[in-house]
Structure formats: C-alpha cells, structure tokens
C-alpha cells in the first residue's frame, strides 16, 4: 500500500483562456486511508481521480505515490487499480476469466492467477459465480466482479469512480457495506468519487469537498477532514450546505450582541437567536447567516430550545415512519422558502398552518457575509 500526496496540483484544459478546472489542490492521503472526493457536477472530482490514475495530464504541481513523483509515469506503471462507473465486463467471458484477464496479459504464472482470483472471489462472495457469464449476474454481482478484477492486480492504491451510481437505492446501500468491509479486510488506500454525500459520510475516513471553481478563487478544494469534522465544523456556507441530509437551514440576519462564547443574531423577521459561536472577529450590525440543521430543531417549548425560536408557514409534510419532515416557508430563510424540520416523531400540523420551532443555541452555525464560518464554542448533542 502507499501514501498519495498532491502538492499545488492544477488542471487547465485550455491555458489560452486561463480557466482552470482544478486549482491549488493540496492533499496528504495516508497509507490505508479511505478518502472520498465529493461535490456537485462540474467540480472536477472525477478529473482529479483520473489525474491520479494517469488518464489526465497534470497542468502543474506534483503527484507523489509511495514517495515517488509520478506526473510523467504511464498509468500501467503507477501501481494503481481503478473501478469505473460502468462495469465494462467482457460479456463472452466467465467471471473467472473477466477477473483473470489482466493477469494473463502480464503472462503471470497460471497457479498464481488461480490463487489470486479464488482469493478475491472469497473476499467478495463470488465463489459460486466463477463459471457464470455477466448476463447471468445481478447488477450488484457485476459490480463486485469489476472490483474483483481490480483486487487481483494487488495495486498500492484503489481508485473508484462513482461505482454505485448505476444501482438502485437498496442495492447501493448493500454495496456500500460491501465496499466498507472490503476496506477493512484489505486495509488498502482507497480514493473514491461520488456526488452522493451520504455515501461520503458513511464510507470515508476523510472527505475532500470540491466546488466548481470561481474566477478569483484560490482553490476549489473547500475542506478536507473527517466526516464529523465537516458535519460539526464546516469552514464555509458551501460545505455546510453540501454535507448533511436534508441540507442545513440558512436564516439571514445581523449581529445584535456579542458575548463571551455566544452571539445574539437578529433575524430579518425580527426574531432573536442566541448562537454559541465566537463572533469576536465580527461586529454589531454586521450581516450574517445563521445555520441550523433540520435534525437539531426541537419543540418551541422544549428546555433544549435555549437559542430561541423561529416561525414559519407549513408547505408540505412527509411521514416516513421512522422520520417525519416538515417543509416550511420562513421569511428569514436565505432562499425564501427553504426551511426544513426533521423529527423522529410525528408533528401534528397541516399545510398552511403556522409553526414555531425551537433552536438549541449549541446547534447553531454562523457565517459572515463572505460565507466564512465563525468558530463554534459548543457542539449540540441529543440526549
């Protein structure tokens, strides 16, 4: 296995117009880490993965694998294995032959080929399917064959490019578990690309959040850290809105008072909310955006509602059994009609009614006019 280090990596498809796809990407991926690249379409996550694989040239910067600079090393000599979004299996070959094909091209010893394929099949639960052809397999089984074809190469680094996007919802959950167990068994360095932040939160040791590059931005690497670090301490509005499902609620207001470890925010609707953040770098009257996650909202009369309450008009409710969602319209919402409540129990409310919800002060996030987060002084924990 191997470390992967990216230093000031940049990608530009057309240097004549000076429009970068990726800029100033710095990542230190340790041996055995499971890293997930996540972000919206067009942010460059698959491009970055393909640059590591050697399928895309690096415009500038350095890519190191196992301490060796590999910018100009061809893909076949980088000691990496890649699983693509499409299974790309040979339809006329059996599962065994699909997994063994790359090893045969290397003229590897027959006994070694059999040993590696059988071992990979055991890890992936494919022992009973080795003589079947792809048409006789389910989507999840085909994906496992594609992963097995990568495993038998015994690479230093595994690259996964949205491998679950073609599967249905139930199968995606199952395959997430399979990939997580695979990482535990192999203790391999894995770099995984997805647009699904739930996949990122459940699989990753660390998450790399990318955004579409803005003209004057220093980099489109927004934040790199553990799932809980990104969830509890997002550095900016983009990360806060992207990590978490449903996404964080944002309310517009201004700072009305700064205390020791706390800040009072006056929303544009006049409501006042206490947030446990260090806003000493701000000033009274400064425009800010208050953030609170749907799952952290409580009943307005709850003793946990230490930060205050907000009012909204109910638009739609959804009862999913274990979870209950209320979609509200709030005059303080940054988007105008984008305020969600997530509860473990049903809330007796109907569309068109007014609803007040409580906000724990320790559940609040606060962002300045540039979208940069003020440091939180507490992290909300449910009883």
N, C-alpha and C positions, 0 to 999 in steps of 0.2 A: 504494500500500500504506500501512499505518498501524500505529501503536502502539495497544495496548489497555491501559488502566490501570484496575484495580479498587481502590478505597480503602474499607476498612471496610464492605464490602458484606454485607448481611444479608437473609435471606428468611424470612418468617414467614407461613404461610397462615392462622393463627388467632391474632392478637395477644391475644385474650382469655385464652388459656391459656399465653401466654408460652413456647411451644415452637417454637424456631427450627428450620428445615430447614438453613439455612446461616448461619454467624455469623462476623463479622470476617474476611472474605476479602480479602486484600491481594495483588495480583498486578501485576507490571510486565512486560507482554508486548511485546517489541521488534518493530519492523518487520522482517518476513521470517522471524520465528521459527516453528518448528513445535512447538506446545505440545500436550501430551496430558493430559487430565483422566482420572484412573484411580482406581478404588476399588470396593468391593463394592456390591451392590444397596442402594439406600436412602441412599447417602451424599450425594446431591444433585448429582452431576456433570452429569446432563442438565438439571436445573433451572438450574444455573449457566450452562450454554451457552444455554439458552432466555432467560435474563435478558440475556445479551449480545446475543442476536438481537432482543430486544424482545417476545418472545412471553410472557414472565412479567414482572410488575411487580417492581421493587426496593423492598423494605420500607424500607431506609435505606442510606446510603452513596452513593458516586459511581462512575459508569461513564463513562470517557473513551475516545473513539475518535478518533484523529488530533488529540488535544489539545482536543476539544470534548466537553462534558458532554452525554450523550445519554439520561439517565434517562427523560425525557419525550418523546423523539423516536420517532415511529412506526417500525416495522420497515422499511417501504419506503424510509425516508429515512436509514437508518443506513449505507448503502453496504456491506452485508454480503450474502454468499451462503451458503445453507445446504443441505447434503445430508442427508436424513433416513435413518433405518434402513430404511424401506420405499422402494422406488424411486419409487412414485407417478407412473408414466408414463401418458400417455393412450393406451389400447390401440388406438384407432381412428386414431391419428396415426403418421406415419413417424418415424424417428429424427430426421431433419432438422426436421420440424415440432415435435416434442417439445422440441428444443433451441432452436428459434426462437420458440416461443410467447410467452415472456415479453417478448422484444424487440418482437414485433408489438403486444403490448398497450401498449407505450410509444410506438407509432407511429414507430419508428425507420426510417430510410431502408432500402429493400429491399437495395441494394447492400451497405450496412454489415452488415445481418443476414446475408447470404450470406457475406460475408468473415469475420465472427466465427464462424459455425457451421463453416465449412470449416477455419478455423484451429484451433478446438477439436477437431474430428474428427481432424485431423492429429496433434495432441498426444496424443490418446487412442487412436489407431489405429482409428478408426471410419469412415474414408473409404469403405470397401467396404460399409458397412451403412446409409448415409444414407437409402436408399429402403425399407428394411425396417421392419416394424412390430414392437413389443416381443415379440409371441408368437413371432417367428422368431429371437429372440436368446437366448443363454445368460444365466445369472444374472450372470456377470462383465461381459458386454457391457451388460446393462441397467444395472448399477451405474455403468459408465463413461458411459452416456447421462445418468444422473442427475447425475453430476459435470460432464459437458459442459454441461448446462443451467445449472449454476451458473457455470462458467467464462465463458460468453458474456456474462454480465452484467458481467464485469470489476470485481468488487467489491474493496474495500480489504482485507476480511477474509473468509476462508473458514471456515465452521463445519461440522464433520462430526459427526453424532450416531450413533455405532455403525454406520457404513455397511457393515461386513463381517459383521455378526452373523448374517445370513441365508444366508451362503455356506458351502459345505463346506470342510473343512480345507485341501485342496490349493488351492482357489480363493482362500481367504483369504490364503495365502502369496503367490500370484501378484499379487493386488490390493494387498497391502502394498507390493510392489515398484513397482507402477504408481503408487501414491499418492506414494511416496518420490521417484520420478523426476519426477512432476508438480511436486512442491515445488521440486525443483532447477531445472526449466525455468522456472517462473513466479516463483520467489523471492518467493512470497506469504506473508503472515501467515496461518497455519492454526492453528485451535483444534479439537482432535479429542477426542471422548469415546469411551472403551472401558472394558469391565470386564476385558479381557484384558491382563495386564501384559506378556506377550511382545510384543504389538502396541506397547505403550507404549515398551518398551526399544528396539525396532528402528526405530521411526518418529521418535521425539521428539528435538528439540534440548534441551527441558526437560520434565520431568514434574511435574504437580501431583497429589499424592496426597491424596485426601479420605477421610474416615472418617465413619460415622454419628455425628451429634452427641450427645455425652454431656451430661447435665443441667448440670453445672457447668463444662464445658469452655470455654476462652476462644475457641476456634475449632475447626472440623473440617477446616481445612487443616493436614495433618500435616507436609508437607515439599514444597518447590519447588526443583528443581535438575536438573542433567543426569542422564541415566541412570546413568552410572558413579559420580557423587556419591551417588546414592541406594543403589546397589548396594554400594559400598565404605564409605560413611559414613552409614548410616541413623540418623536422630535418635532413634528410639524403637523399641520392640518391634513396633508396628503396621506401620511402614514396612519393617522388617527381615523380617517375616513375609510381607508382601504382595509385595515386589519380589524376584524370583528364582524360578526353576522348576527342580526342586522347591523348596519353601519352605525357609527356614533351619531347622536343628535347634536346639531350645532345651533346655538342661540346667540343672536347679536346683542351687544350691549356696550357699556363703558365702565371703567373702574370708578367706583364711588368712594372706596375707602381701602387703605392698605394697612393691615395689622401684622403682628409677628406671626408668620407662617400661615396667614389667611388673607383673603382678599374679598371684599364685597363688590359684586357686579350688579349694576342697574341695567336690566334688560330694556330694550327699546319699547316694550309694553309697559314698563314701569315697575315690574316685579323685581325684587332684590334677592340675590342668591349669594350665599357665602360659599366660597371655594377654598379648600385647603391647598393653596399653592403659594410659592414665594414670588410675589409680584413686585419686589423692591426695585427691580430694573425698569418697572413701568411707572406710570404717574396717574394721579387722579384726573379723570376726564378723558383718558386715553381709550380709543375704540378697541374693543377686544371681542373675541368669540369664545363663548363658554361651551364646552363639550361634555356630554354625559351619555354613557352607553345605555341602550334600551333595557338591558337586563339589570341595571343598577337602580332604576326608578322604583319608588315604593309608594304605598298608600299615603295620601296627604296628611293623615292623622297618625302615621307611624312615628314612634320615637326615633326611628332611623332618619327621618326627614329633617336632619339638622341644618341643611343648607337652605331650606325654603321650599317653595312650590311654584309650579307654572300651570297656567290654564291653557286649554286647547279645545277645539271642536272635533268630535269624533267623526271620521270619514268612513272607515271600514274596520270591522273586527274579524279575526281569524281564530278559530278554536282547533288546535292540532292535537288535542288530547292532553299530552304532557306539557304543552306550552300554549299560551294564549297571547295573541298580538292585538294591539290597538294602534291603528294608524290615525294620527291626529293632524289637524291644521293649527299651527301656532303662529301668532303674529310676530313672535320673536325669532322664528326659525330662519336660518340663513337662506334656505331655499324657498321659503314662503309657505309651503305646505308639506313639510317633511319632518315629522316628529313621531317617533315610534316608541311604544311601551311594550316590553316583553315581560310576561308574568308566568309563574308556574301554576297559578290558579286562575280560574275564570273571573273576569271583572264584569259585573252586571252593568252594562252600558250599551246603548244603541246608537246607531248612526244619527248624527245631527245633534246629539246631546253635548253639553259642556262637561269637561272632565278636568279635575285638578289632580296633579300627581306630585309626590314629594321627591326631593333630591337630597341624598346624603352629601354633606359637604366634602367628605373624603372621596366621593366618587367623581368629583369634578376635575375637568381638564380646562386649561385656559391658554388661549393663543393670542398673540399680538396681531396688529394689522397686516404684518408680513407673513402670518401663518406659523410663526415660530412659537413653540410651547414654552410657557413658564414652568420652572421645576415644581413638581408636586411635593408636598410635605407629608402626605398620607396616601395610602392605597386602600380603597374600600374592600372590605371582606364581609361576605354574607355570614350571618350567624348559622 
